[in-house]
Amino acid sequence: MQYQNSLAFAKQMDAQDVLSHLRNQFHIPKDINGNEWLYFVGNSLGLQLKSTENYILQELKDWANLGVEGHFEAKRPWLNYHEFLTEKMAKIVGAKPIEVVVMNTLTTNLHLLMVSFYQPTKIKYKIVIESDAFPSDKYAVESQLKFHGFDVQEGLILWKPREGEDLLRMEDLEQIIENQGDKIAMLLIGGINYYTGQFLDLKRIAAIGHSKDCFVGIDLAHGVGNIQPNLHDSEVDFAAWCTYKYLNSGPGSLAGIFVHEKHSKNTALPRFSGWWNHNKKTRFNMRMPFDVIKGAEGWQLSNPPILSMAAILASLDLFDEVGMNALREKSEKLTGFFEFLIQQIQTDKIKIITPSNPKERGCQISIQIKDANKSLHQQLLAKNVITDWREPNVIRCAPVPMYNSFEDVFQMISILKELINES
């Protein structure tokens, strides 16, 4: 696409954008003078849909009027509430409904999944993650190694970019598996790296891991609602994600999991149990022996928090209406415009560390600023530009297709250019 470095072009793009009306369905934060923020942190916390309030109020109303009978008589009965989310979530991640369930929070889910898919032996016990994985993932796998009695230094293998590079290469992962695959039990990889925004080839990662009989798991915290991971076709064994970033479900909201259909009937997989992954038909007959549900629902433990699920449902209904194809199309145009404008800044202080190929990134662009510190982030904040600072010198920016505009992108880069030139 041929971009132009002008406000007029940005406004023209917005006028032609068939998704521009979606912005009006979100609350855009404002300063004390009523000026809208330029909000580029949907990769940390998505904005609130205006419809979310009504979805939650419905559950509060049913709770007030029905009490415990809301489990059966509410407008959306609470007993099976999670099922209202399943098909819509499955579409977003490219899975079958039996492979998906919304439950718990992200790191909790990773640990529950590792109960099943991290099955170390004295020989085959090592875990592969990215060298710059999100810290919680690193802490989680380290604690799993320790729990099973292994030394972290010996058991943790880091997939690193090559010296002088920022991005991961698949050939290097292949080499790791070729050299140490007989000792590796599991790969846990971020589908989109939180720092660089690199979107990795999940199908290829699964094939690499499976070539040496390693289980393969994916953290999609920065991917769900952003890219199309096609989890079923990828053949990864499991995945987990949060919903408060691109799925706009609110701070600390529930997460989701994927367990591939090939594992759905394997009741012999080790797992922790609770009454909510017991057979629905006999769940309330409290004296029955444990009978695990088939599919991803078989990893649930407890009945879900309905108010949180209501906020997720509000978002999923909009995603279902719009579709991921349309969102990805706009996302690629937005990041393309963002990248183009950055490249127009005449300076050697800026380096984009996110892949240039739109197919290898989501809607995040990570900008490395030479000799910068967090004061630049604070200067942007003072001008109503909300970005995400990551040490030592990276600003992560996410132009989200649901609510960010091309004019947002132009204004943000204009302010950044001004601050860079002043420094």
DRENGU-775213 format. One record per residue (C-alpha): residue number from 0; x, y, z. Coordinates in nm, 4 decimals. Example, Ala and Ser with C-alpha at 12.3 -4.5 7.8 and 13.67 -1.06 7.14 Angstrom:
BEGIN
resi=0; east=1.2300; north=-0.4500; up=0.7800
resi=1; east=1.3670; north=-0.1060; up=0.7140
This chain:
BEGIN
resi=0; east=0.0000; north=0.0000; up=0.0000
resi=1; east=0.1223; north=0.3525; up=-0.0802
resi=2; east=0.1135; north=0.5598; up=0.2377
resi=3; east=0.1501; north=0.9374; up=0.2630
resi=4; east=0.2936; north=1.1369; up=0.5505
resi=5; east=0.0071; north=1.3771; up=0.6097
resi=6; east=-0.2877; north=1.4325; up=0.8382
resi=7; east=-0.5117; north=1.4585; up=0.5327
resi=8; east=-0.4106; north=1.1079; up=0.4249
resi=9; east=-0.4773; north=0.9695; up=0.7743
resi=10; east=-0.8251; north=1.1245; up=0.7746
resi=11; east=-0.8882; north=0.9848; up=0.4261
resi=12; east=-0.7947; north=0.6372; up=0.5482
resi=13; east=-1.0325; north=0.6741; up=0.8421
resi=14; east=-1.3111; north=0.7871; up=0.6102
resi=15; east=-1.2608; north=0.4747; up=0.3992
resi=16; east=-1.2323; north=0.2403; up=0.6985
resi=17; east=-1.5359; north=0.0110; up=0.7181
resi=18; east=-1.4565; north=-0.0572; up=1.0863
resi=19; east=-1.4232; north=0.3070; up=1.1954
resi=20; east=-1.7673; north=0.2960; up=1.3614
resi=21; east=-1.6373; north=0.0470; up=1.6187
resi=22; east=-1.4453; north=0.3218; up=1.7988
resi=23; east=-1.7762; north=0.4740; up=1.9099
resi=24; east=-1.8589; north=0.1536; up=2.0949
resi=25; east=-1.5679; north=0.2048; up=2.3384
resi=26; east=-1.5015; north=0.4429; up=2.6236
resi=27; east=-1.1941; north=0.6448; up=2.5174
resi=28; east=-1.0094; north=0.7800; up=2.8248
resi=29; east=-0.9868; north=1.1578; up=2.8528
resi=30; east=-0.7722; north=1.4046; up=3.0468
resi=31; east=-0.9116; north=1.6483; up=3.3034
resi=32; east=-0.9897; north=1.8923; up=3.0225
resi=33; east=-1.1937; north=1.6393; up=2.8292
resi=34; east=-0.9317; north=1.5713; up=2.5610
resi=35; east=-0.9116; north=1.2103; up=2.4436
resi=36; east=-0.5914; north=1.0202; up=2.5087
resi=37; east=-0.4009; north=0.8664; up=2.2226
resi=38; east=-0.4319; north=0.5155; up=2.3643
resi=39; east=-0.1731; north=0.2652; up=2.2381
resi=40; east=-0.1664; north=0.0118; up=2.5224
resi=41; east=-0.4350; north=-0.2345; up=2.4209
resi=42; east=-0.1549; north=-0.4910; up=2.4466
resi=43; east=-0.1623; north=-0.4316; up=2.8244
resi=44; east=-0.5265; north=-0.3461; up=2.8925
resi=45; east=-0.7974; north=-0.3127; up=2.6323
resi=46; east=-1.0548; north=-0.0361; up=2.6558
resi=47; east=-1.4026; north=-0.0895; up=2.7966
resi=48; east=-1.6904; north=-0.1509; up=2.5610
resi=49; east=-1.9892; north=0.0687; up=2.6325
resi=50; east=-2.2065; north=-0.2431; up=2.6212
resi=51; east=-2.0109; north=-0.4134; up=2.9012
resi=52; east=-2.2013; north=-0.2281; up=3.1702
resi=53; east=-2.5375; north=-0.3630; up=3.0508
resi=54; east=-2.4073; north=-0.7205; up=3.0331
resi=55; east=-2.2862; north=-0.7009; up=3.3938
resi=56; east=-2.5975; north=-0.5163; up=3.5124
resi=57; east=-2.8110; north=-0.7988; up=3.3734
resi=58; east=-2.6336; north=-1.0465; up=3.6000
resi=59; east=-2.6596; north=-0.8126; up=3.8991
resi=60; east=-3.0321; north=-0.7748; up=3.8278
resi=61; east=-3.0809; north=-1.1508; up=3.8025
resi=62; east=-2.8833; north=-1.2036; up=4.1229
resi=63; east=-3.0980; north=-0.9423; up=4.3028
resi=64; east=-3.4270; north=-1.0824; up=4.1768
resi=65; east=-3.3551; north=-1.4555; up=4.1671
resi=66; east=-3.0849; north=-1.5289; up=4.4232
resi=67; east=-2.9579; north=-1.8839; up=4.3883
resi=68; east=-3.2244; north=-1.9628; up=4.1280
resi=69; east=-3.0242; north=-1.7479; up=3.8880
resi=70; east=-2.8197; north=-2.0589; up=3.8208
resi=71; east=-3.1235; north=-2.1934; up=3.6349
resi=72; east=-3.3632; north=-1.9025; up=3.5760
resi=73; east=-3.1378; north=-1.6071; up=3.4868
resi=74; east=-3.1625; north=-1.4618; up=3.1358
resi=75; east=-2.8365; north=-1.6478; up=3.0748
resi=76; east=-2.8417; north=-1.9271; up=3.3357
resi=77; east=-2.5242; north=-1.9226; up=3.5429
resi=78; east=-2.4875; north=-2.2981; up=3.5671
resi=79; east=-2.3673; north=-2.3262; up=3.2078
resi=80; east=-2.2606; north=-1.9653; up=3.1560
resi=81; east=-1.9162; north=-2.0536; up=3.0257
resi=82; east=-2.0818; north=-2.2328; up=2.7351
resi=83; east=-2.2110; north=-1.8970; up=2.6040
resi=84; east=-1.8452; north=-1.8046; up=2.5431
resi=85; east=-1.7084; north=-2.1249; up=2.3963
resi=86; east=-1.8023; north=-2.1126; up=2.0281
resi=87; east=-1.7183; north=-1.7437; up=1.9898
resi=88; east=-1.3815; north=-1.7928; up=2.1584
resi=89; east=-1.3112; north=-2.0998; up=1.9474
resi=90; east=-1.3638; north=-1.8938; up=1.6296
resi=91; east=-1.1152; north=-1.6317; up=1.7467
resi=92; east=-0.8385; north=-1.8844; up=1.8151
resi=93; east=-0.9175; north=-2.1176; up=1.5254
resi=94; east=-1.0259; north=-2.4176; up=1.7303
resi=95; east=-1.3128; north=-2.6589; up=1.7715
resi=96; east=-1.5502; north=-2.5834; up=2.0605
resi=97; east=-1.4467; north=-2.9036; up=2.2387
resi=98; east=-1.0894; north=-2.7694; up=2.2484
resi=99; east=-1.1633; north=-2.4413; up=2.4289
resi=100; east=-1.2894; north=-2.3243; up=2.7666
resi=101; east=-1.2742; north=-1.9963; up=2.9611
resi=102; east=-1.1527; north=-2.0391; up=3.3195
resi=103; east=-0.9153; north=-1.9076; up=3.5881
resi=104; east=-0.6316; north=-1.6693; up=3.4991
resi=105; east=-0.3389; north=-1.7139; up=3.2628
resi=106; east=-0.0495; north=-1.8313; up=3.4792
resi=107; east=-0.2819; north=-2.0476; up=3.6879
resi=108; east=-0.3957; north=-2.2142; up=3.3662
resi=109; east=-0.0383; north=-2.2670; up=3.2487
resi=110; east=0.0401; north=-2.4501; up=3.5700
resi=111; east=-0.2749; north=-2.6641; up=3.5421
resi=112; east=-0.1863; north=-2.7513; up=3.1832
resi=113; east=0.1713; north=-2.8352; up=3.2788
resi=114; east=0.0362; north=-3.0850; up=3.5313
resi=115; east=-0.0812; north=-3.2727; up=3.2217
resi=116; east=0.1759; north=-3.1863; up=2.9570
resi=117; east=0.4997; north=-3.1545; up=3.1502
resi=118; east=0.5777; north=-3.5203; up=3.2174
resi=119; east=0.9505; north=-3.5274; up=3.2952
resi=120; east=1.1659; north=-3.8339; up=3.3355
resi=121; east=1.5205; north=-3.8508; up=3.4687
resi=122; east=1.6457; north=-3.8196; up=3.1105
resi=123; east=1.3768; north=-3.6231; up=2.9266
resi=124; east=1.2941; north=-3.3299; up=3.1535
resi=125; east=1.4161; north=-3.0045; up=2.9986
resi=126; east=1.1905; north=-2.7140; up=2.8980
resi=127; east=1.2460; north=-2.4701; up=2.6088
resi=128; east=1.1199; north=-2.1098; up=2.6230
resi=129; east=1.2199; north=-1.7868; up=2.4484
resi=130; east=1.5091; north=-1.6058; up=2.6127
resi=131; east=1.2896; north=-1.2957; up=2.6425
resi=132; east=0.9662; north=-1.4714; up=2.7337
resi=133; east=0.7177; north=-1.2840; up=2.9464
resi=134; east=0.8563; north=-1.3038; up=3.3020
resi=135; east=0.5564; north=-1.4926; up=3.4429
resi=136; east=0.6132; north=-1.7745; up=3.1922
resi=137; east=0.9772; north=-1.7989; up=3.2930
resi=138; east=0.8907; north=-1.8023; up=3.6624
resi=139; east=0.6242; north=-2.0674; up=3.6009
resi=140; east=0.8488; north=-2.3114; up=3.4161
resi=141; east=1.1334; north=-2.2563; up=3.6629
resi=142; east=0.9004; north=-2.3437; up=3.9480
resi=143; east=0.7808; north=-2.6549; up=3.7609
resi=144; east=1.1409; north=-2.7703; up=3.7219
resi=145; east=1.2062; north=-2.7121; up=4.0908
resi=146; east=0.8821; north=-2.8850; up=4.1911
resi=147; east=0.9894; north=-3.1955; up=4.0014
resi=148; east=1.3328; north=-3.1877; up=4.1617
resi=149; east=1.5416; north=-3.0569; up=3.8709
resi=150; east=1.8079; north=-2.7889; up=3.8626
resi=151; east=1.6828; north=-2.4794; up=3.6783
resi=152; east=2.0203; north=-2.4038; up=3.5220
resi=153; east=2.0319; north=-2.7520; up=3.3740
resi=154; east=1.6645; north=-2.7856; up=3.2905
resi=155; east=1.5795; north=-2.4518; up=3.1277
resi=156; east=1.6845; north=-2.3994; up=2.7650
resi=157; east=1.6560; north=-2.0482; up=2.6231
resi=158; east=1.5818; north=-1.9953; up=2.2540
resi=159; east=1.7761; north=-1.6759; up=2.1841
resi=160; east=1.8114; north=-1.4309; up=1.8965
resi=161; east=2.1538; north=-1.4398; up=1.7361
resi=162; east=2.4132; north=-1.1914; up=1.8534
resi=163; east=2.3347; north=-0.8462; up=1.7184
resi=164; east=1.9767; north=-0.9459; up=1.6257
resi=165; east=1.6420; north=-0.8868; up=1.7969
resi=166; east=1.4231; north=-1.1573; up=1.6456
resi=167; east=1.4110; north=-1.5337; up=1.6873
resi=168; east=1.5026; north=-1.7675; up=1.4016
resi=169; east=1.3245; north=-2.0962; up=1.3481
resi=170; east=1.6463; north=-2.2604; up=1.2316
resi=171; east=1.7923; north=-2.2003; up=1.5774
resi=172; east=1.4966; north=-2.3723; up=1.7447
resi=173; east=1.5388; north=-2.6635; up=1.5039
resi=174; east=1.9045; north=-2.6858; up=1.6051
resi=175; east=1.8150; north=-2.6876; up=1.9752
resi=176; east=1.5690; north=-2.9725; up=1.9242
resi=177; east=1.8081; north=-3.1630; up=1.6994
resi=178; east=2.0877; north=-3.1379; up=1.9557
resi=179; east=1.8921; north=-3.1839; up=2.2799
resi=180; east=1.5479; north=-3.3122; up=2.1829
resi=181; east=1.6020; north=-3.6459; up=2.3554
resi=182; east=1.6339; north=-3.4516; up=2.6822
resi=183; east=1.3520; north=-3.2026; up=2.6204
resi=184; east=1.0063; north=-3.2788; up=2.7596
resi=185; east=0.8199; north=-2.9604; up=2.6645
resi=186; east=0.8323; north=-2.6355; up=2.4692
resi=187; east=0.6397; north=-2.3354; up=2.6070
resi=188; east=0.6610; north=-2.0515; up=2.3565
resi=189; east=0.4907; north=-1.7135; up=2.3343
resi=190; east=0.2932; north=-1.7104; up=2.0090
resi=191; east=0.3627; north=-1.3380; up=1.9898
resi=192; east=0.6655; north=-1.2226; up=2.1840
resi=193; east=0.5527; north=-0.9573; up=2.4288
resi=194; east=0.8699; north=-0.7466; up=2.3829
resi=195; east=0.9334; north=-0.7452; up=2.0090
resi=196; east=0.5838; north=-0.8260; up=1.8842
resi=197; east=0.7190; north=-1.1102; up=1.6675
resi=198; east=0.4461; north=-1.3543; up=1.5560
resi=199; east=0.5939; north=-1.7029; up=1.5409
resi=200; east=0.4925; north=-1.9880; up=1.3111
resi=201; east=0.2970; north=-2.2094; up=1.5496
resi=202; east=0.2525; north=-2.4973; up=1.3093
resi=203; east=0.6257; north=-2.5123; up=1.2448
resi=204; east=0.7030; north=-2.4911; up=1.6175
resi=205; east=0.4660; north=-2.7825; up=1.6821
resi=206; east=0.6281; north=-2.9904; up=1.4095
resi=207; east=0.9760; north=-2.9148; up=1.5432
resi=208; east=0.8817; north=-3.0142; up=1.8979
resi=209; east=0.6875; north=-3.3224; up=1.7978
resi=210; east=0.9766; north=-3.4484; up=1.5868
resi=211; east=1.1436; north=-3.5430; up=1.9159
resi=212; east=0.8259; north=-3.6353; up=2.1050
resi=213; east=0.8140; north=-3.3120; up=2.3032
resi=214; east=0.4823; north=-3.1600; up=2.4113
resi=215; east=0.4296; north=-2.8115; up=2.2692
resi=216; east=0.2429; north=-2.5340; up=2.4501
resi=217; east=0.1773; north=-2.1748; up=2.3443
resi=218; east=0.1201; north=-1.8628; up=2.5532
resi=219; east=-0.1166; north=-1.6468; up=2.3469
resi=220; east=-0.1551; north=-1.3592; up=2.5925
resi=221; east=-0.0460; north=-1.1135; up=2.3239
resi=222; east=-0.2019; north=-1.3058; up=2.0382
resi=223; east=-0.5680; north=-1.3746; up=2.1094
resi=224; east=-0.7900; north=-1.1129; up=1.9480
resi=225; east=-0.4826; north=-0.9816; up=1.7682
resi=226; east=-0.3666; north=-1.2473; up=1.5224
resi=227; east=-0.5256; north=-1.5665; up=1.3904
resi=228; east=-0.3353; north=-1.8543; up=1.5543
resi=229; east=-0.5403; north=-2.1369; up=1.3956
resi=230; east=-0.4697; north=-2.3526; up=1.6978
resi=231; east=-0.6401; north=-2.6699; up=1.5811
resi=232; east=-0.4578; north=-2.6807; up=1.2483
resi=233; east=-0.1292; north=-2.5841; up=1.4132
resi=234; east=-0.1281; north=-2.9175; up=1.6024
resi=235; east=0.0121; north=-2.7599; up=1.9214
resi=236; east=-0.0845; north=-2.9644; up=2.2253
resi=237; east=-0.2106; north=-2.6820; up=2.4447
resi=238; east=-0.2346; north=-2.3059; up=2.4717
resi=239; east=-0.3452; north=-2.0463; up=2.7241
resi=240; east=-0.4246; north=-1.6756; up=2.7096
resi=241; east=-0.5693; north=-1.3848; up=2.9041
resi=242; east=-0.8703; north=-1.1827; up=2.7865
resi=243; east=-0.8016; north=-0.8341; up=2.9238
resi=244; east=-0.5721; north=-0.7196; up=2.6436
resi=245; east=-0.7132; north=-0.7396; up=2.2930
resi=246; east=-1.0364; north=-0.9034; up=2.4121
resi=247; east=-1.1220; north=-0.6008; up=2.6277
resi=248; east=-1.2690; north=-0.7939; up=2.9215
resi=249; east=-1.1399; north=-0.5765; up=3.2076
resi=250; east=-0.8441; north=-0.5814; up=3.4487
resi=251; east=-0.7590; north=-0.9250; up=3.5856
resi=252; east=-1.0435; north=-1.0915; up=3.3976
resi=253; east=-1.0658; north=-1.4629; up=3.3288
resi=254; east=-0.8415; north=-1.6462; up=3.0840
resi=255; east=-0.8883; north=-1.9224; up=2.8291
resi=256; east=-0.7269; north=-2.2517; up=2.7402
resi=257; east=-0.6965; north=-2.4748; up=2.4365
resi=258; east=-0.6308; north=-2.8478; up=2.4509
resi=259; east=-0.6013; north=-3.0142; up=2.1118
resi=260; east=-0.8769; north=-3.2567; up=2.0188
resi=261; east=-0.6238; north=-3.5408; up=1.9956
resi=262; east=-0.5986; north=-3.5260; up=2.3767
resi=263; east=-0.9698; north=-3.4739; up=2.4414
resi=264; east=-1.0545; north=-3.8367; up=2.5209
resi=265; east=-0.7325; north=-3.9207; up=2.7008
resi=266; east=-0.8656; north=-3.9417; up=3.0553
resi=267; east=-0.5357; north=-4.0971; up=3.1619
resi=268; east=-0.3557; north=-3.7626; up=3.1282
resi=269; east=-0.2563; north=-3.6496; up=3.4777
resi=270; east=-0.4502; north=-3.3465; up=3.5937
resi=271; east=-0.5799; north=-3.1741; up=3.9030
resi=272; east=-0.9496; north=-3.2232; up=3.9650
resi=273; east=-1.2463; north=-3.0412; up=4.1115
resi=274; east=-1.6208; north=-3.0636; up=4.0851
resi=275; east=-1.6410; north=-2.8513; up=3.7702
resi=276; east=-1.4427; north=-3.0932; up=3.5519
resi=277; east=-1.6648; north=-3.3790; up=3.6690
resi=278; east=-1.9376; north=-3.5209; up=3.4405
resi=279; east=-2.2129; north=-3.2576; up=3.4163
resi=280; east=-2.4890; north=-3.5183; up=3.4399
resi=281; east=-2.3772; north=-3.6362; up=3.7830
resi=282; east=-2.1932; north=-3.3250; up=3.9086
resi=283; east=-2.4527; north=-3.2506; up=4.1752
resi=284; east=-2.4764; north=-3.6076; up=4.2964
resi=285; east=-2.2072; north=-3.5373; up=4.5515
resi=286; east=-2.1244; north=-3.9006; up=4.6277
resi=287; east=-2.0210; north=-4.0091; up=4.2784
resi=288; east=-1.6580; north=-4.1042; up=4.2040
resi=289; east=-1.4727; north=-3.8564; up=3.9828
resi=290; east=-1.5691; north=-3.8829; up=3.6150
resi=291; east=-1.3761; north=-3.6340; up=3.4018
resi=292; east=-1.5424; north=-3.4365; up=3.1197
resi=293; east=-1.3988; north=-3.4880; up=2.7725
resi=294; east=-1.2283; north=-3.1952; up=2.6004
resi=295; east=-1.0925; north=-2.8693; up=2.7402
resi=296; east=-1.3739; north=-2.8536; up=2.9960
resi=297; east=-1.1979; north=-3.1416; up=3.1660
resi=298; east=-0.9366; north=-2.8961; up=3.2987
resi=299; east=-1.1869; north=-2.6795; up=3.4887
resi=300; east=-1.1866; north=-2.6928; up=3.8672
resi=301; east=-1.4437; north=-2.4507; up=4.0028
resi=302; east=-1.7683; north=-2.2851; up=3.9045
resi=303; east=-1.6841; north=-1.9609; up=3.7213
resi=304; east=-1.7225; north=-1.5968; up=3.8307
resi=305; east=-2.0244; north=-1.4805; up=3.6326
resi=306; east=-1.9599; north=-1.1040; up=3.6473
resi=307; east=-1.6211; north=-1.1492; up=3.4833
resi=308; east=-1.7687; north=-1.3811; up=3.2205
resi=309; east=-2.0376; north=-1.1240; up=3.1424
resi=310; east=-1.7696; north=-0.8713; up=3.0485
resi=311; east=-1.5989; north=-1.1308; up=2.8289
resi=312; east=-1.9281; north=-1.2137; up=2.6580
resi=313; east=-1.9858; north=-0.8456; up=2.5763
resi=314; east=-1.6535; north=-0.8398; up=2.3947
resi=315; east=-1.6917; north=-1.1762; up=2.2243
resi=316; east=-2.0294; north=-1.0735; up=2.0852
resi=317; east=-1.8635; north=-0.7780; up=1.9107
resi=318; east=-1.5761; north=-0.9933; up=1.7827
resi=319; east=-1.8310; north=-1.2400; up=1.6497
resi=320; east=-2.0126; north=-0.9605; up=1.4679
resi=321; east=-1.6979; north=-0.8125; up=1.3112
resi=322; east=-1.4846; north=-1.1235; up=1.2494
resi=323; east=-1.1097; north=-1.1688; up=1.2770
resi=324; east=-1.0513; north=-1.1437; up=0.9006
resi=325; east=-1.1691; north=-0.7827; up=0.8919
resi=326; east=-0.9767; north=-0.6947; up=1.2075
resi=327; east=-0.6534; north=-0.8432; up=1.0726
resi=328; east=-0.6938; north=-0.6574; up=0.7443
resi=329; east=-0.7244; north=-0.3238; up=0.9222
resi=330; east=-0.4494; north=-0.4152; up=1.1688
resi=331; east=-0.1983; north=-0.4720; up=0.8900
resi=332; east=-0.2849; north=-0.1343; up=0.7372
resi=333; east=-0.2544; north=0.0436; up=1.0742
resi=334; east=0.0842; north=-0.1054; up=1.1589
resi=335; east=0.1987; north=-0.0470; up=0.8015
resi=336; east=0.1120; north=0.3227; up=0.8362
resi=337; east=0.2780; north=0.3338; up=1.1785
resi=338; east=0.5978; north=0.1777; up=1.0406
resi=339; east=0.5981; north=0.4100; up=0.7395
resi=340; east=0.5707; north=0.7227; up=0.9556
resi=341; east=0.8479; north=0.6053; up=1.1895
resi=342; east=1.0740; north=0.5566; up=0.8892
resi=343; east=1.0033; north=0.9153; up=0.7819
resi=344; east=1.1649; north=1.0529; up=1.0978
resi=345; east=1.5156; north=1.1625; up=1.0039
resi=346; east=1.7144; north=1.0285; up=1.2975
resi=347; east=1.9486; north=0.7482; up=1.3944
resi=348; east=1.7952; north=0.7308; up=1.7425
resi=349; east=1.5049; north=0.5053; up=1.6463
resi=350; east=1.5025; north=0.1389; up=1.5540
resi=351; east=1.1933; north=-0.0758; up=1.5004
resi=352; east=1.2568; north=-0.4208; up=1.6502
resi=353; east=0.9242; north=-0.5707; up=1.5361
resi=354; east=0.9276; north=-0.7707; up=1.2095
resi=355; east=0.8662; north=-0.5606; up=0.9002
resi=356; east=0.6604; north=-0.8357; up=0.7377
resi=357; east=0.2961; north=-0.7773; up=0.8501
resi=358; east=0.2381; north=-1.1534; up=0.8500
resi=359; east=0.5079; north=-1.1899; up=1.1175
resi=360; east=0.3638; north=-0.9400; up=1.3633
resi=361; east=0.0377; north=-0.8472; up=1.5262
resi=362; east=-0.0796; north=-0.4932; up=1.5916
resi=363; east=0.2197; north=-0.4107; up=1.8109
resi=364; east=0.5184; north=-0.2071; up=1.6990
resi=365; east=0.8147; north=-0.1964; up=1.9403
resi=366; east=1.0439; north=0.1036; up=1.9032
resi=367; east=1.3948; north=0.0997; up=2.0448
resi=368; east=1.5162; north=0.4506; up=2.1316
resi=369; east=1.8926; north=0.5010; up=2.1462
resi=370; east=2.0175; north=0.6464; up=2.4766
resi=371; east=1.6602; north=0.6906; up=2.6010
resi=372; east=1.5182; north=0.6302; up=2.9446
resi=373; east=1.1713; north=0.6329; up=3.0920
resi=374; east=1.1616; north=1.0124; up=3.0815
resi=375; east=1.0625; north=0.9873; up=2.7141
resi=376; east=0.7652; north=0.7744; up=2.8117
resi=377; east=0.6706; north=1.0347; up=3.0729
resi=378; east=0.6981; north=1.3121; up=2.8140
resi=379; east=0.4615; north=1.1245; up=2.5854
resi=380; east=0.2247; north=1.0744; up=2.8770
resi=381; east=0.2280; north=1.4477; up=2.9460
resi=382; east=0.1036; north=1.4987; up=2.5906
resi=383; east=-0.1817; north=1.2466; up=2.6332
resi=384; east=0.0011; north=0.9669; up=2.4488
resi=385; east=-0.0321; north=0.6410; up=2.6420
resi=386; east=0.2336; north=0.3848; up=2.5468
resi=387; east=0.4102; north=0.1048; up=2.7297
resi=388; east=0.7714; north=0.1469; up=2.8410
resi=389; east=0.9902; north=-0.1634; up=2.8689
resi=390; east=1.3421; north=-0.1532; up=3.0048
resi=391; east=1.5967; north=-0.0699; up=2.8977
resi=392; east=1.4884; north=0.1506; up=2.6045
resi=393; east=1.1805; north=0.0185; up=2.4233
resi=394; east=0.8399; north=0.1761; up=2.3747
resi=395; east=0.5689; north=-0.0754; up=2.2827
resi=396; east=0.2796; north=0.0702; up=2.0849
resi=397; east=-0.0348; north=-0.1182; up=1.9863
resi=398; east=-0.2663; north=0.0501; up=1.7351
resi=399; east=-0.5708; north=-0.1702; up=1.7980
resi=400; east=-0.8059; north=-0.2030; up=1.4990
resi=401; east=-1.1165; north=-0.2081; up=1.7179
resi=402; east=-1.0705; north=0.1482; up=1.8437
resi=403; east=-0.7511; north=0.3123; up=1.7166
resi=404; east=-0.7658; north=0.5295; up=1.4052
resi=405; east=-0.5162; north=0.6262; up=1.1386
resi=406; east=-0.5380; north=0.9798; up=1.2745
resi=407; east=-0.4368; north=0.8446; up=1.6184
resi=408; east=-0.1268; north=0.6939; up=1.4585
resi=409; east=-0.0376; north=1.0142; up=1.2727
resi=410; east=-0.0804; north=1.2319; up=1.5824
resi=411; east=0.1213; north=0.9947; up=1.8005
resi=412; east=0.4161; north=0.9797; up=1.5607
resi=413; east=0.4077; north=1.3577; up=1.5144
resi=414; east=0.4433; north=1.4025; up=1.8920
resi=415; east=0.7176; north=1.1382; up=1.9132
resi=416; east=0.9086; north=1.3062; up=1.6289
resi=417; east=0.8883; north=1.6403; up=1.8077
resi=418; east=1.0228; north=1.4923; up=2.1323
resi=419; east=1.3024; north=1.3019; up=1.9552
resi=420; east=1.4162; north=1.6129; up=1.7712
resi=421; east=1.4161; north=1.8127; up=2.0953
resi=422; east=1.6302; north=1.5584; up=2.2824
